[in-house]
Amino acid sequence: MSTETETKATGKVLGRGPVFWAVLFVAAMFGAAALSSTALEGPAGLIVRILPMALLIPLVKSAERRGMASGCVNPVIVRYNRRVLFSSFGYVLGLGIAISIWNAYEVDRVTAFALALLPTLPTFYMIWAMGRYLVEETDEYLRYRTVRAAIMSLGGVLAIGIFWGFLEMFELVPHIWAWWVLPVWAGGLGLAQLWMKVRGE
């Protein structure tokens, strides 16, 4: 009997749950960042930074198993999760390659532009995947929750960006690069969805 069949038959989720894999992923990312910034440079540091991304695969799979066990697998969300997973791998890989080349070689402006595109293009795909989810999702309640969480997260990013911008203008804080917007927005999206879930909305 396959794992999927057994899961449907018993109603039990086999293996570790999503929370376990999420905690392990966050811990591995912090550990990899600390290790690569202090002890490893070049290709070895790049590999160490990329390896924790492999934990996203069992994280997504465990969430899908839980959905199958509860009988509420949404194929639209499955496609969305896999698109975001693919773009996340592309982002980390592109960023690692771009930084490694930038640090190791003197590059001209055209090459620098190409290096900037390596992590940027996967984020464009991620944004497209988010928009595509809203187009494909037929459940109005799920679509409402996603849009509401996105607006809450966008409001947070705007508030942080405006406040930090004025602090920076008056030389109270250091300058930060503009690419922070997407990861902060994505983190805010997750927090907004968690907040709505806790409130039972």
VEXDREN-2710 file (C-alpha; in Angstrom, 1 decimal):
% VEXDREN-2710
k/r/px/py/pz
1/MET/0.0/0.0/0.0
2/SER/1.4/3.4/-1.0
3/THR/2.0/6.2/1.6
4/GLU/-0.8/8.3/-0.1
5/THR/-3.2/5.4/0.0
6/GLU/-2.4/4.5/3.5
7/THR/-2.8/8.1/4.6
8/LYS/-6.2/8.3/3.1
9/ALA/-7.2/5.0/4.5
10/THR/-6.1/5.6/8.1
11/GLY/-6.7/9.3/8.2
12/LYS/-3.3/9.8/9.9
13/VAL/-0.5/11.9/8.8
14/LEU/2.7/9.9/8.3
15/GLY/6.1/11.4/9.0
16/ARG/7.0/14.7/10.5
17/GLY/4.6/17.7/10.4
18/PRO/5.1/21.1/8.7
19/VAL/6.0/22.8/12.0
20/PHE/9.0/20.5/12.5
21/TRP/10.4/21.1/9.1
22/ALA/9.7/24.9/9.3
23/VAL/11.6/25.1/12.6
24/LEU/14.5/23.0/11.2
25/PHE/14.6/25.1/8.1
26/VAL/14.9/28.4/10.1
27/ALA/17.5/26.9/12.4
28/ALA/19.5/25.6/9.4
29/MET/19.3/29.0/7.6
30/PHE/20.7/30.8/10.7
31/GLY/23.4/28.2/11.2
32/ALA/24.4/28.3/7.5
33/ALA/24.5/32.1/7.6
34/ALA/26.7/32.1/10.7
35/LEU/29.0/29.4/9.4
36/SER/29.4/30.9/5.9
37/SER/30.0/34.4/7.2
38/THR/32.7/33.4/9.7
39/ALA/34.5/30.3/8.4
40/LEU/33.6/29.6/4.7
41/GLU/34.0/31.7/1.6
42/GLY/33.7/31.1/-2.1
43/PRO/32.0/28.0/-3.5
44/ALA/32.1/26.2/-0.1
45/GLY/30.2/29.1/1.6
46/LEU/27.7/29.1/-1.4
47/ILE/27.0/25.4/-0.9
48/VAL/26.5/25.8/2.8
49/ARG/24.0/28.6/2.2
50/ILE/22.1/26.6/-0.4
51/LEU/21.8/23.3/1.5
52/PRO/19.2/24.4/4.0
53/MET/16.9/25.1/1.0
54/ALA/16.5/21.4/0.6
55/LEU/14.5/21.3/3.8
56/LEU/11.7/23.2/2.0
57/ILE/10.9/20.1/0.0
58/PRO/9.9/17.9/3.0
59/LEU/8.2/21.0/4.5
60/VAL/5.9/21.3/1.4
61/LYS/5.4/17.6/1.2
62/SER/4.4/17.3/4.8
63/ALA/1.8/20.1/4.4
64/GLU/0.4/18.2/1.4
65/ARG/0.3/15.0/3.4
66/ARG/-1.6/16.8/6.1
67/GLY/-4.1/18.1/3.5
68/MET/-4.6/14.6/2.1
69/ALA/-5.2/13.2/5.6
70/SER/-7.9/15.9/6.3
71/GLY/-9.4/15.4/2.9
72/CYS/-9.0/19.0/1.9
73/VAL/-6.2/19.0/-0.7
74/ASN/-6.5/22.1/-2.9
75/PRO/-4.7/21.5/-6.2
76/VAL/-4.4/25.3/-6.7
77/ILE/-2.5/25.7/-3.5
78/VAL/-0.3/22.6/-4.4
79/ARG/0.6/24.3/-7.7
80/TYR/1.2/27.6/-5.9
81/ASN/3.5/26.0/-3.3
82/ARG/5.5/24.2/-6.0
83/ARG/5.9/27.4/-8.0
84/VAL/7.1/29.3/-4.9
85/LEU/9.4/26.5/-4.0
86/PHE/10.9/26.5/-7.5
87/SER/11.4/30.3/-7.4
88/SER/12.9/30.2/-3.9
89/PHE/15.5/27.7/-5.1
90/GLY/16.2/29.9/-8.1
91/TYR/16.5/33.0/-5.9
92/VAL/19.0/31.5/-3.5
93/LEU/21.0/29.9/-6.2
94/GLY/21.0/33.0/-8.4
95/LEU/22.0/35.2/-5.4
96/GLY/24.8/32.9/-4.4
97/ILE/26.3/32.7/-7.8
98/ALA/26.0/36.5/-8.4
99/ILE/27.7/37.3/-5.1
100/SER/30.4/34.7/-5.6
101/ILE/31.3/36.1/-9.1
102/TRP/31.0/39.7/-7.9
103/ASN/33.4/39.1/-5.0
104/ALA/35.9/37.0/-7.0
105/TYR/36.2/39.0/-10.3
106/GLU/36.3/42.5/-11.6
107/VAL/33.2/42.8/-13.8
108/ASP/32.1/45.4/-16.3
109/ARG/28.7/47.1/-16.2
110/VAL/27.0/44.7/-18.6
111/THR/28.1/41.7/-16.5
112/ALA/27.1/43.4/-13.3
113/PHE/23.6/44.0/-14.8
114/ALA/23.4/40.3/-15.8
115/LEU/24.5/39.3/-12.2
116/ALA/21.7/41.5/-10.8
117/LEU/19.2/39.7/-12.9
118/LEU/20.2/36.2/-11.5
119/PRO/18.3/36.7/-8.2
120/THR/15.8/39.1/-9.6
121/LEU/14.2/36.9/-12.3
122/PRO/13.1/34.2/-9.8
123/THR/11.5/36.8/-7.6
124/PHE/9.5/38.0/-10.6
125/TYR/8.3/34.4/-11.1
126/MET/7.4/34.3/-7.4
127/ILE/5.3/37.5/-7.8
128/TRP/3.7/36.0/-10.9
129/ALA/2.9/32.8/-8.9
130/MET/1.1/34.8/-6.2
131/GLY/-1.0/36.6/-8.8
132/ARG/-1.7/33.3/-10.7
133/TYR/-2.9/31.8/-7.5
134/LEU/-5.6/34.5/-7.1
135/VAL/-6.7/33.9/-10.7
136/GLU/-6.8/30.1/-10.4
137/GLU/-8.4/30.0/-6.9
138/THR/-12.2/29.4/-7.2
139/ASP/-13.0/29.4/-3.5
140/GLU/-14.0/33.0/-2.6
141/TYR/-13.2/32.6/1.1
142/LEU/-9.6/31.4/0.4
143/ARG/-9.2/34.2/-2.1
144/TYR/-10.5/36.8/0.4
145/ARG/-8.1/35.5/3.1
146/THR/-5.1/35.7/0.7
147/VAL/-6.0/39.2/-0.5
148/ARG/-6.5/40.4/3.0
149/ALA/-3.2/39.0/4.2
150/ALA/-1.4/40.5/1.2
151/ILE/-2.9/43.9/1.9
152/MET/-2.0/43.7/5.6
153/SER/1.5/42.7/4.7
154/LEU/1.8/45.5/2.1
155/GLY/0.6/48.0/4.7
156/GLY/3.4/46.8/7.1
157/VAL/6.0/47.1/4.3
158/LEU/4.9/50.6/3.5
159/ALA/4.9/51.7/7.1
160/ILE/8.3/50.3/7.8
161/GLY/9.7/51.7/4.5
162/ILE/8.4/55.2/5.1
163/PHE/9.5/55.3/8.7
164/TRP/13.0/53.9/7.9
165/GLY/13.3/56.3/5.0
166/PHE/12.8/59.3/7.2
167/LEU/15.1/58.0/9.9
168/GLU/17.7/57.5/7.2
169/MET/17.1/61.0/5.8
170/PHE/17.9/62.4/9.2
171/GLU/20.9/60.2/9.5
172/LEU/19.6/58.2/12.4
173/VAL/19.9/54.7/10.8
174/PRO/22.2/53.3/8.1
175/HIS/21.1/52.9/4.5
176/ILE/19.6/49.6/3.4
177/TRP/19.1/48.1/0.0
178/ALA/15.7/48.2/-1.6
179/TRP/15.5/44.4/-2.3
180/TRP/14.5/43.9/1.4
181/VAL/10.9/44.7/0.4
182/LEU/10.1/41.2/-1.0
183/PRO/11.4/39.1/1.9
184/VAL/9.8/41.5/4.5
185/TRP/6.5/41.4/2.6
186/ALA/6.6/37.6/2.3
187/GLY/7.3/37.3/6.1
188/GLY/4.5/39.8/6.8
189/LEU/2.2/37.7/4.6
190/GLY/2.9/34.6/6.7
191/LEU/2.4/36.5/9.9
192/ALA/-0.9/38.0/8.7
193/GLN/-2.2/34.5/7.7
194/LEU/-1.2/33.2/11.1
195/TRP/-2.9/36.0/12.8
196/MET/-6.1/35.4/10.9
197/LYS/-5.9/31.7/11.7
198/VAL/-5.4/32.3/15.4
199/ARG/-8.4/34.7/15.4
200/GLY/-10.5/32.1/13.5
201/GLU/-11.1/34.4/10.5
END
